[in-house]
Amino acid sequence: MVKPHNQYMPKPKPAAPKTQAPSDQLDLRSGQSIELLKALHILTREGKINQDSRRKLKQVNHLFQFIEKPLTEMLSQRLAQGSTMPIILADHGAGKSYLGFMIHDLFFKPQQAAHGRSVGQVIGIETRTELVAASQQLAQQLGFEEGMQFVNASVSQATADHRLPEQVDMVTALHACDTATDDAIAFGLTKQAQYMALVPCCQAEVAACLRQDKALQLARTPLAELWRHPLHTREMGSQITNVMRCLYLESQGYQVTVTELVGWEHSMKNELILAHRSGQKKRSAGERLHALLAELGLKDWGLRRFTALEN
Ligand SMILES: C[S@@+](CC[C@H](N)C(=O)[O-])C[C@H]1O[C@@H](n2cnc3c(N)ncnc32)[C@H](O)[C@@H]1O
């Protein structure tokens, strides 16, 4: 006889799986190398992960999702044209090069295997010598050295650095500190990058300008109430900086999309600016940028930062 179901009885818990592959727990992408994640110390030797590493992995995998499509499109275009020109991706403020290694692992390495030749290169740009040396060593150890290069330079120096090619195809900057995102934009403009994917860190310059002229601005415009309190000064400084970065990119011939990288619970610095070069410089964006700079008392700063902006 079938027992009647008692709705007040607690439902039996499903049995926990005895062993769970790390990829199930980690939400990894198909083909993503566990060995690489261990070599990067994102996973422990036993395949475990802590909260910080989980957060970083999520950020990097999400960013890769956004850049995979443009990389694929650029490669298809080159193959269709019979071009063997490598795709060059410059990653600014590379740190331990998590992003660079994963782009190589998930995109360039399988494409190299499919086409029987190298199809591109990731160049990590980083000021900290020890991180550059460690990345170089790891790339050699993993046999990635053909597709990866690491340059010990600041982002602002990188534009004129002879080790870097005249043109790059894609610029990435994941939490590159402070003004390094602005330098990455300047680099991308000079190198005529087709795509830029920027996740800015906090930027202190604009907040400092707002702070300096606060009394004056509060008297002049009610909008200055938006940054009267110190916390708001910092937040508004970041917000204004990112808004202006987008206008600047549009004024220089890029189509811009702004979205969030991951859920806010994973990172406070979560804004992703995606820019695609259309070559159509948007005059109205430049005019808006000039007007905003004037309205907020940031003209001098704007002249220093947005050097390609026409008057
Ligand atoms: C917050 S970490 C992010 C590292 C990496 N992109 C990631 O998401 O794991 C920022 C890195 O940028 C580097 N950095 C800061 N300013 C830089 C600059 N102007 N040029 C090059 N690297 C810079 C720092 O040394 C640091 O390694």
The ligand as an ORCA input file, in Angstrom:
! r2SCAN-3c Opt
* xyz 0 1
  C      44.299     45.732     -8.166
  S      45.606     45.046     -9.066
  C      44.737     44.220    -10.358
  C      45.567     43.170    -11.009
  C      44.873     42.362    -12.111
  N      44.444     43.166    -13.210
  C      43.720     41.579    -11.550
  O      42.579     42.003    -11.703
  O      43.985     40.575    -10.913
  C      46.297     46.428     -9.912
  C      47.655     46.160    -10.535
  O      47.991     47.277    -11.354
  C      49.357     47.585    -11.178
  N      49.483     49.013    -11.521
  C      49.038     50.074    -10.834
  N      49.282     51.219    -11.491
  C      49.877     50.863    -12.638
  C      50.367     51.592    -13.746
  N      50.265     52.906    -13.797
  N      50.929     50.919    -14.757
  C      51.025     49.541    -14.724
  N      50.578     48.808    -13.704
  C      50.013     49.454    -12.671
  C      49.625     47.265     -9.708
  O      50.989     47.031     -9.453
  C      48.766     46.025     -9.516
  O      49.486     44.849     -9.795
*
